[in-house]
Each structure stands twice: as C-alpha cells, then as structure tokens.
Amino acid sequence: MSTTQPLALPIAYLDGRFVSVEDARISPFDRGFIFGDGVYEVIPYYGGRGLRACEHLERLQRSLDLLDMPNPHTVAQWEALITDLVAKNGGGDQAVYMQVTRGVAKRDFAPPKGLTPTVFLRSNPLPRPTKAMYDKGLNCVTLDDFRWGRCQVKSTALLGAVLLKHEATQMGADDCVLFRDGYLTESSASNVAAVKNGVILCPPKDNFILPGITYDLMIELAQRAGMPLEMRKVSRKEVLAADELWLTSSTKEVIAITTLDGKPFGNAAHAGKPGPLFWKMLGLFQDYKQQLQTLAAAAE
C-alpha cells in the first residue's frame, strides 16, 4: 500500500479569508462572473520578493480608476495580504494572481452604487521559459487586432484575447503578433518589441496596448545598457523586415520570436534563431532577477 500523502491544495484569499482553492466560492451574481466587470494583476515573486510589485499595484489602481471602481485596499494592505499568501504557499518563486470585481448585484448593465468589491488572490509556482524554450524561440502568426479600444485597462473581460490566442493555436502557433490599422500593438497577453539595425522599436503605451510592467523594465534595462531604443508607432512593414522580434510579460520575461507566419524569422545571419540583442537583453533580465533574489535573501 502506498504511503504517499496527497499534495496540499494551494491557499487562496477570498473576501477577507484565506481558504483552500477548493473552498473558494463566489456568487453566480458576481459582476465579474456575469459581465467580466473587474480587473486583475499577475505579479512574479522571486525568492519571496515581488518583481516591481509596487508598479503592479499602481497599474491596478489605474485600471480601477478607468472603470470607476473603488480600490478595496491600500498599497500597504495589499502588500501584507500578498506576503501572507506567498508564505502560506511555501514562499520561493511564485506568480501571484489578484482580481477585483465590482461585486454582487442583480443582473443589470448599469452597476448600482455602494457595491462591495469581490477580492480574490491566489498563487502558484512561477512558470518560466526553460533554456530549451529560449534557445528555440516562439512560433507566432500575424493577426488583425480586433479587441476593444481600452486595452490599457487590465480587465478580466478577455474574450478578444482568448479568441486571438485560440486562432493562433488552431494554426499551430504558440501565439500571435497583432496589428491595428497597419501598426504593431502587442500579442494576446504580452507586449512586443522589434529590433532593426541594432535599434529596439517599441510601440507607444497608448489605449491599444497594456502598459506592461515587464515592458517598462525591458526599456529601462536597455537604456541603462546604452542599447538604442525608439518608442513610436511601428508599421507592419517594419516588423516583417525586422532583424529580431521579442515578447515580454511577467511570466515570459523576454523571449524571442523565431518563426512568423510559418517562416524562419530574422536577418540572414540568424534567421529562425534568437538574435544577438535578444541574448544581451535576456542576460540583463537574469542579472536584474539575481539582484532581486540577493536582496530577498539579505532581508531574511
């Protein structure tokens, strides 16, 4: 007879209580469930220390403001909740998912006043690209961006992104590179940057892309390292002729696109393989994470 003990279920936080994820329940009349009327964040933690957690919480506040929703907690309260949650789930490297919806009400498009927001947090082991994934890169397809016009809100209403990612996977790709009116926006759940002649080309942070925290970090690391960078509208023609193409997100960090629309991508020197500036940027990311983990260890 096996003596192996079943693994403990992860601990979540829901409306004032830490509970097993199995016991986390919401009302079917929650507006997040009915309408997608809510916002969310995903914060990577390395060695128990959040990567730019304050910036994630600031973006959460901006999303709430744009939807005219109250923030149920102060920054200090959020930080305390997340610290407890990470500890209850074993510490180390985790991805913390946090979601705030407008709350429970009778189904009506117009939200009534005075609702109590629903607050849900959970964490799980942080998924990260493997060395093999970095070496191989991603296979992507180009698609037209048909999402709504307020992509700067990190909303739980993600049907547009879901359909685009579904279309990409149905075509045998890992993800998609999106264009609106002939210009690069982002991917289904990541920011995108191109490289041409040694210059990193970054779409502007307007209402058609999410202002990514990792995107900002990539830009900051490039500027510190003296890597030429332009933040401006990037045309489809420029993207297709680029030397390199990258995705950035909280869980992907930075990863190269090596196949686009079924063809090896990149200039002749490294077509179908991650380019030299990608490897430099990846090294900068790893150095930054190492500094974060060193600070976390010193704080213990």
C-alpha positions in Angstrom: 0.0 0.0 0.0 1.3 3.4 -0.9 2.2 5.8 1.9 2.4 8.8 -0.4 0.4 11.7 1.1 -1.8 13.8 -1.2 -0.4 17.2 -2.0 -2.0 20.0 -0.1 -4.2 22.3 -2.2 -2.9 25.8 -2.7 -4.2 28.5 -0.4 -6.2 31.4 -1.8 -7.6 34.6 -0.4 -11.3 35.5 -0.9 -13.1 38.4 0.7 -11.3 38.5 4.0 -10.4 34.8 4.4 -7.5 32.5 3.5 -9.1 29.3 2.2 -8.2 26.2 0.2 -8.8 26.9 -3.5 -11.3 24.1 -3.4 -13.3 26.1 -0.9 -13.2 29.4 -2.7 -16.7 30.3 -3.9 -18.3 33.3 -5.4 -21.9 34.2 -6.1 -23.2 33.5 -9.6 -24.5 37.1 -9.5 -20.9 38.5 -9.1 -20.5 41.1 -11.9 -17.1 39.7 -12.6 -18.7 36.3 -13.5 -21.7 37.8 -15.3 -20.0 40.7 -17.2 -16.3 40.4 -16.8 -16.7 43.6 -14.8 -13.4 43.5 -13.0 -9.6 43.9 -13.2 -6.6 41.8 -12.4 -2.9 41.7 -12.0 -0.2 39.0 -12.0 2.9 39.7 -10.0 6.0 37.4 -10.2 7.8 36.7 -7.0 11.4 35.5 -6.9 12.6 34.1 -3.6 9.6 35.6 -1.9 10.3 39.1 -3.2 8.0 40.8 -5.8 9.3 42.0 -9.1 8.1 45.6 -9.3 5.2 44.8 -7.0 4.5 48.5 -6.3 4.3 49.2 -10.1 1.8 46.4 -10.5 -0.3 47.8 -7.6 -0.1 51.2 -9.2 -1.4 49.8 -12.5 -4.2 48.0 -10.6 -5.2 51.4 -9.3 -5.2 52.9 -12.8 -7.4 50.1 -14.1 -9.8 50.5 -11.2 -9.9 54.3 -11.8 -10.7 53.8 -15.5 -13.6 51.5 -14.6 -14.8 53.9 -11.8 -14.4 51.1 -9.2 -13.2 51.6 -5.6 -9.9 50.1 -4.5 -10.8 47.8 -1.6 -7.3 48.1 0.0 -4.4 50.5 0.5 -1.0 49.6 -1.0 0.2 48.5 2.5 -2.8 46.2 2.9 -2.3 44.7 -0.5 1.4 44.1 0.3 0.5 42.4 3.6 -2.1 40.1 2.0 0.3 39.1 -0.8 3.2 38.5 1.7 0.9 36.2 3.8 -0.4 34.4 0.7 3.1 33.7 -0.7 4.3 32.4 2.7 1.2 30.2 3.1 2.0 28.6 -0.3 5.6 27.9 0.6 7.5 31.0 -0.5 10.1 30.9 -3.2 9.3 31.7 -6.8 5.6 32.2 -7.3 3.1 34.0 -9.6 0.5 35.9 -7.6 -2.8 36.4 -9.3 -5.1 39.1 -7.9 -8.6 40.0 -9.1 -11.1 42.7 -8.0 -14.6 42.7 -9.4 -17.3 45.3 -8.8 -19.2 42.9 -6.6 -22.6 41.1 -6.4 -25.8 42.7 -7.7 -28.9 42.0 -9.7 -28.0 41.5 -13.3 -28.2 44.9 -14.9 -25.8 46.7 -17.2 -25.8 49.8 -15.0 -24.0 49.0 -11.8 -25.8 50.1 -8.6 -23.9 52.3 -6.2 -22.4 51.1 -2.9 -21.4 47.6 -4.0 -18.7 45.7 -2.0 -15.9 44.6 -4.4 -15.1 40.9 -4.6 -11.4 40.4 -3.9 -9.7 37.1 -4.9 -6.0 36.2 -4.7 -4.1 33.0 -5.4 -0.5 32.0 -6.1 1.1 29.1 -7.8 4.7 28.1 -8.8 6.0 30.7 -11.2 6.0 29.4 -14.8 9.1 30.4 -16.6 10.6 29.6 -20.0 13.1 26.8 -20.0 16.6 27.1 -21.6 15.3 24.9 -24.4 12.4 27.4 -25.0 14.9 30.3 -25.0 17.1 28.5 -27.5 14.2 27.6 -29.8 12.1 30.7 -29.5 8.4 31.1 -30.3 6.4 30.3 -33.4 3.9 33.1 -34.0 1.4 34.2 -36.6 0.3 37.8 -37.5 -3.4 38.6 -36.9 -5.6 41.7 -37.0 -6.2 43.2 -33.6 -10.0 43.3 -33.1 -10.0 43.9 -29.4 -11.8 46.8 -27.8 -10.3 50.3 -27.7 -9.3 50.4 -24.0 -6.6 47.8 -23.9 -4.7 49.9 -21.3 -7.2 48.5 -18.7 -6.1 45.1 -17.4 -9.7 43.8 -17.4 -10.9 40.4 -16.7 -13.1 40.7 -19.9 -10.5 38.9 -22.1 -12.7 37.4 -24.8 -10.9 39.2 -27.6 -7.5 38.0 -26.4 -8.9 34.5 -25.9 -10.2 34.3 -29.4 -7.0 35.6 -30.9 -4.9 33.1 -28.9 -7.3 30.4 -29.9 -7.0 31.3 -33.6 -3.2 31.3 -33.3 -3.1 27.9 -31.6 -5.6 26.5 -34.1 -3.0 27.5 -36.8 -0.3 25.5 -34.9 1.4 28.6 -33.4 2.4 29.5 -29.9 1.0 33.0 -30.0 0.2 35.9 -32.3 1.6 39.3 -33.2 -1.2 41.8 -33.6 -1.7 44.8 -35.9 -4.3 47.5 -35.9 -4.7 49.8 -38.9 -1.3 48.7 -40.1 0.7 49.2 -36.9 2.0 46.8 -34.3 0.1 46.7 -31.0 1.0 43.6 -28.9 0.3 39.9 -28.5 -2.6 38.1 -27.0 -1.2 38.5 -23.5 2.3 40.1 -24.0 4.0 43.2 -25.2 6.0 43.0 -28.4 9.2 44.8 -29.4 11.1 44.6 -32.7 14.8 45.2 -33.5 16.2 46.7 -36.7 19.8 47.7 -37.3 20.6 47.5 -33.6 17.7 49.7 -32.6 14.9 48.4 -30.3 11.5 49.6 -31.7 8.7 49.8 -29.1 5.1 50.6 -29.7 3.9 53.6 -27.6 1.9 53.0 -24.5 -1.5 54.2 -25.7 -5.0 52.8 -25.4 -4.3 49.9 -27.8 -1.7 48.2 -25.6 -1.4 47.2 -22.0 1.4 49.3 -20.3 3.4 46.2 -19.3 5.5 46.3 -16.1 8.0 43.9 -17.7 7.8 46.0 -20.9 8.8 49.1 -18.9 11.6 47.0 -17.2 12.9 45.9 -20.6 13.0 49.5 -21.8 14.8 50.6 -18.6 17.4 47.9 -18.8 18.1 48.7 -22.5 18.5 52.4 -21.7 20.9 51.6 -18.8 23.0 49.4 -21.0 23.2 52.0 -23.7 21.1 50.0 -26.2 19.5 52.3 -28.8 15.7 52.4 -28.4 12.8 54.2 -30.0 9.3 54.3 -28.6 7.0 55.1 -31.5 4.4 53.6 -33.9 5.9 50.6 -35.7 4.4 49.7 -39.0 3.7 46.2 -40.1 6.2 46.6 -42.9 8.9 47.4 -40.4 8.0 44.4 -38.2 8.1 42.0 -41.1 11.5 43.3 -42.1 12.9 43.4 -38.6 16.1 41.6 -37.5 14.6 40.4 -34.2 11.2 40.2 -32.6 10.5 39.7 -28.8 7.6 39.1 -26.5 7.8 40.4 -22.9 5.4 39.6 -20.0 5.5 38.9 -16.2 5.8 35.1 -16.8 7.6 35.0 -20.1 10.1 37.8 -19.0 11.6 38.2 -22.5 11.6 35.6 -25.3 12.4 35.7 -29.0 10.0 35.0 -31.8 11.9 32.8 -34.3 9.1 31.7 -36.7 6.5 34.1 -38.1 3.6 33.0 -40.3 5.3 29.7 -40.9 8.7 31.1 -42.0 12.0 31.4 -40.1 12.2 35.0 -38.8 15.2 37.3 -38.5 18.0 38.5 -40.7 20.1 36.2 -42.7 22.8 35.8 -40.0 20.3 34.2 -37.5 17.1 33.5 -39.3 15.0 31.1 -37.3 17.1 31.6 -34.2 17.2 34.1 -31.3 19.3 37.1 -32.3 22.3 38.7 -30.5 20.4 41.6 -28.9 17.9 39.1 -27.5 20.6 37.2 -25.7 22.0 40.5 -24.4 18.6 41.6 -23.1 18.0 38.1 -21.6 21.3 38.4 -19.7 20.2 41.8 -18.4 17.0 40.4 -17.1 18.7 37.5 -15.4 21.2 39.9 -13.7 18.3 42.0 -12.5 16.5 39.0 -11.1 19.7 37.8 -9.4 20.0 41.2 -7.7 16.3 40.9 -6.6 16.9 37.4 -5.1 20.1 38.6 -3.3 18.1 41.4 -1.7 15.4 38.9 -0.7 18.0 36.6 0.9 19.6 39.5 2.8 16.2 40.6 4.2 15.6 37.2 5.8 
